[in-house]
Amino acid sequence: MNAETPRTPESSDLGRHTLAEIVSQPDIWAAAYALLAEQSGALVAAWQRAQPRQVIFTGCGSTYYLARTAAAVFQGVVGVPARGLPASELALYPEQTFADPAQTLLVAVSRSGTTTETAAALDSFRRAGGRHVWGITCHSETPVADESDFVLLTDMAQEHSVAQTRSFSTMLLMAQGMAAVVGDAGVTALAVLPDAGRRLLEFTYGLATQWGSEVGLDRFFFLGSGPLYGIACEAALKMKEMSISHSEAYHVLEFRHGPKALVDDSALVVGLLGQRGLRHEAAVLLETAEMGASTLVLVPGRSGAGHVTVHLPDDLPWWAMPVLYLPVVQVMALARSRHKGLNADAPRNLSAAVHLDRAAFGPG
C-alpha cells in the first residue's frame, strides 16, 4: 500500500495530501522507531534526572486526545501516576492541575510546536514551580522544542494537511516508546508496527472506504476504553474535521448510559476494542446492533462474531496497540469527505495551528 492507491471515482484530487499522508504512515513509523532507538539512552538519563512523582501529558485538539492515550499507556507501563489534560486547562487553571509542580514532569505534545495554549501551559507550569518539561513535536526551533529539557522530534511526520493523521500516529508511537523505554517494557515490540500497518492498510482500505461512503449513515459513534478512549476521541474528531459529519466518542460501557438513545439504522457504531474488557465491550456492540445500528469492530485476534470486523494483531503487548487502530478510521473519514465533495486537506474554519496572544495567558 502506498500513495499510488487507486482513487475511487468520486475522489478526484480532493484530499490528495491527506491520502498520501495516511498511506505513508508505515514508512514514517519505521523512521520514527529508528530515531527512538537511537535516543533511548538519553531518554533514560533524562528520566533519571527528573525522577517525577507524576507525569502530565498535554496538548490541544488532536494532541490532547493523544495526551489521554499517552497518559494511560505511561501509567500502565511505568506505574507512575499520569494524566492527560488540555493545555488551556493548565494555562488558565494551574491551581487545579498542578498539585506538586516541582515533582511533576510535563510532556507537551504539539504538531507545530507553536500552538499558543500549549506554550502558555509551559509558562504556567514554570511559574508554578515546575522544573521538568519534555516535548514531542514535528518541528524543531519552535516554542515547545526550545522550552523543553528533552525533545522527541518527529520532523519526518510533518504534513501539508490541516487534519492530523501521520503526525498524530507518529507522535503517539513516540509516546508509547517513551513509556516502554522508561518502564523497561521492551521497546522492540514497536519494531513490527510498520509491517503491521502496511498489511492493515492493504486489507482494510476498501472496507473503510465503503463505510465512509455509505449514503444511509448520518451519525458516527466511536467507542473505546482505557488507552483506546483517546483514540476514539481522535477518530470522532477526524470524521468531524474532514467530512463535517455528526460524530461522537464515548467510553464503551458509558454508551449504555444515555447516548444509545441516538442509535437507529442511520448510525454506525465503531468499537475500538481491547482484550482486557472484551467480553463486556463486545456486549455493548451487540446491543447497538440489535437496536438497528451498523457496527464495525476493530479488535486484536479473531473475535468479533456478529459484526463487520477488522482483526488486528494479537501478539503485541497492549501498550503497543493503540497506534494500529488509527489508519482504518482515518481512511473512513477521508472517504466520507470525498463522497460529500469536500477537501479534507483544508477543512472549513480550521487551521493547522491556533495562534493567539500568548501574553494574554499570563498572570493577572
N, C-alpha and C positions, 0 to 999 in steps of 0.2 A: 504494500500500500504506500503510495507516495502522492505528491502534489499533482500527478497526472491522472488522478481518479476520474473516470468518465463522468461528465456532467449530465444531470437529468435535464430533460427538455425545458423545464420551466426555470432552470437556474441561470442561464446565460452567464454573464460575468458578475452577477450580484454576489457579494460576499467572497470574492475570489481570494482576498488576503486572508480572511478568516479560514477558508477551506485549507489554504496552504499551511497556515499555522497549526491547524488541528492535526493534519496528517503528518506534519513534520515532528510531532512530539516524541516519538520513539528515538529518533536520532538526537534530538536535543537532550532527552533524558540521559542518553549514553554519555554525552559530553559533560553533563552536569555531574553524573556519578563519578566520572574520572577526576573532575575537579574536587569533588568532595573527598575522594580517597586521598588526593594529594594534601588536602588541608586537615585531615583527621588528627594529626599530631598537634597542630596549632590549635585545633578546636578543643582538644582535651586540656591543653595547657591553659587556654582562656577560661575554661570551666573551673579548673583548679584554682585559678586566681580569684574568680568571683565567689565560688562556694555559696551560692544563694540558698535561702530557705524557701523561696518561692520564685516562680517564673511567670511573667505576664507577657503574652503574645498580643500584639495589637496591629490594627490596620483599618482600612476604610473600604466599604463595599465588598468586593470580592476578597480582598486581603483580610477583612475582618472575619469572613467565613473561613478563610484559610487558617486564621488565628484560632478559631474554635476547634478545628480539627487538629492543628498542631499541638494545642494545649492538652487535648485528650490523649493524643499519642505520647506526648512527653511525660505526662504524669503516669500513664500506664506502664511505660518502659523504664523510666528513671526512678520513679517513686517520689519525686519532689512535687509538691502541690503546684499546679499550673492552671492559669485561666486565660481565656481569650476574650478580649474586650475591644469595643470600638475606640479608635483613637480620640474621637471627640469626647467620650466619657472621661478619659484620662486628662484631657486638656481642661475640661470645664468642671469636673467634679473630683479633683485629686484626693480630697479627704475621704471619699467613699470608695476609692480604688486602690490607694497605696497604704496598706496597713503598716508596713515596715520597709520603706523605700531603700534604706541602707543595706538591707538583706535581700533585696529583690533584684532579679535580672529581668530587664525589659528587652523583649525582642520585637523590633519594629519591622513589619513586613510591608513593602511598598514597591510596586512595579516600577514607577517612575523615579522614586526616591525624592519626589518634590511635593507630594500632597500636603497641603498646609496643615490639616488636622493632625497628621502623623508627626510632622515636625514640631507642632505645638505640644503634642503629647510628650515628646522628648524634653522640651523646655520645662513643662510642668513637673516631669519626673525629676529632673536635675534640681529644680527649685525646692522640691520636697525632700531632697537629700539622697536621691537615687544616685548610685555610683557606677552601675554596670549596665551598659546598653550594647546590644548586638543588633545587627541589621541583616535582613535578607532582601535583596533588591536586584533589579535588572540593569541598573545604571550606576556607574561609579561617579565620583566627583559631583555628588548631589547632597542635599542636607542630610538625608538618612545615612548615606555611606560615610560622609565626612564626620558626623557626630557620633558614630558607633565605635566602640572599642574593638569589635571584631565583626567582620562582614563576610557573609556568604554571598558572593556575587554571581548572578546568573545572566550575564550580558548576552549569552548565546540564545536566550529566550525572548529577546526584545521583539516587539510586534508593531505592525502597521495599523492593526485594527484597534478600535476603541474597546470592545468587549474582550476581556481577558480569556485566553484559552491556554496556549502553551506557556505563557508567563506564570499563570496560576499553578498549573501542574508541576512545572519545574521548580518553582519556589516551594511548593508543597513537598516535592521529593527532597529538597534540601532540608526542610524542617523535619521530615521523617528521618533523614540520615543523621541530622544533628542529635536527635533522641537516641538513635541506635549507637552512635559513637560514644556519647556521654554515658549511656546506660550499658555499654559493652554488650549489646544485644546481637552483634553480628551484622554489621552494615553490608556485608557482601550479599545479603538477601536482596538488596536493591539492584544488584547487577543484572538480574533476569528481567527487570521491568521493561527495558527497551524491546526485547523479543516478544514478551507477553503483550505489549502494547501494539506491536505490528500485527500479531495474529488477531488481536481483538478488533482492530480497525478493519482488517481484511474480511473477517467473518460477520461483522455486525453493521458495516456501513449501509448495506441495502436495507436491513431491518430498521435501523434508526432513521434512515431517510423516509421509509414507508410510514412510520409512526408520525414523524414530523409533518408529513404531507397529508395526513388523514383529514378529510374535509369535515367529517362528522364530529370532530373533537373541538370543544371551545374552552376547556379548562384543564389545567395540568397540576397534579399534586405529586410532589417528590417527598418520599418518606425515608428517613434514615435515623439511626440512633447511635449513641456512643460517638466514636470518631467520625461516623458517617452522617451525623446531623449537619455538620458544617458543609459536607459535600452536597447534601440535599438542598441546603440553602443556596449554594452556588449554582446548582442545576436549575432551580427556580429562577434565580436572577438571570442566568443565560437565556432562558426562554422569554423572560420579560424584555431584556435588553435587545436581543436580536430580532424577535418576532412580534413584539408589542402584544403579547398574549397573557391571559389571566393564568398565573401560576403561583403556587404557594408551597411552602415546605413545613414539615412537621416531624417531630419525633414519631416513630412508627406507632407505638401504642397510644400516643396522645391523639391520634387521628380519630379514635373512637369517641373522644370526649368533646363532641360538638362539631368539628369540621366535616364529619361524614354526612351531615345534613346537606352538603353541597353536591353529593355524589348522585349522578344519574348516568344515562347512556351517552352523554356528551363529555364525560370525564375520562381522562387517562390517569391512572394512579401508578406511579413508578416506585417500586420498592427497592431501595438500596440496602440489601440485607447482608448481615454478617452471620458467622457461625454461632456466636455465643447465645444470641437471643432468637435463633432461627425459628424454633417451634412457635414461640409467641408471636413473632413478627409475621411469619407466614400466615397465621390465622387471621390477622388483620387484612391481609391482601385477599384471602378467600372471602371474607365478609364483604369487602368492597366489590368483588366480582359478582357476588350474589345480589348486590344492590343495583347491578346493571353497568358498573364501570368497566372499561377496558383496563387490563392490568399487564404491566411489564415488570419482570423481576430480574434484578442483577444480583447474583449470589455465587459465592465460591462453591465449586463442586457441582454435583448433578441434581441438586434439589430443585424445587420449583414446579412440581407437577400441578397442572391445572391453570397455568399461566403461560404466556409467551415469556421465555426465559433466556437470559444471557448468562452463560456459565463462565465464571471467572476461575482462575487457577485456585486450587485448594491445597497447594503445597508450599505456600508462603506464610510467614508469620502475620498475625493480624495487623501489626503496625505498618507493614509494608504494603497493604492492600489499598488504602483509600485512593491513591492516585489512579488506579486502574478503573474506577467507576466513572471517570470523567469523560473519556472520548465518546462514549455512546450518547450521553446526554448533550454533549456539545454538538455532535452531528445532528441530533434530533432538532435542536434549536435552530441550527443553520438551515436545515431542510424546511422547517416551517417558515422561516424568514423568506426564503426564496419562493416558496409556494405562494406567499402573500405579496410577492413583488417588492420586497424590502431589501435594503442593502445592509447586511449585518456588519459590514466594515465600519459603518458610520451611523449608528442608531440615533434616532431623533432625540434632541435635548441633552445629549451626553457628550462628554469629552474624556480624553484618556486620563486626565488628572484634574483634580479640583484645586484651584489656586485662589486663596483668599488672603486677607491681610493678616499675616502671622502675628503682628503686634497686637491685634485686637484680642488675641487669646491670652495675653499677659495678665498678671495680677491686677486687680482693680475692680 
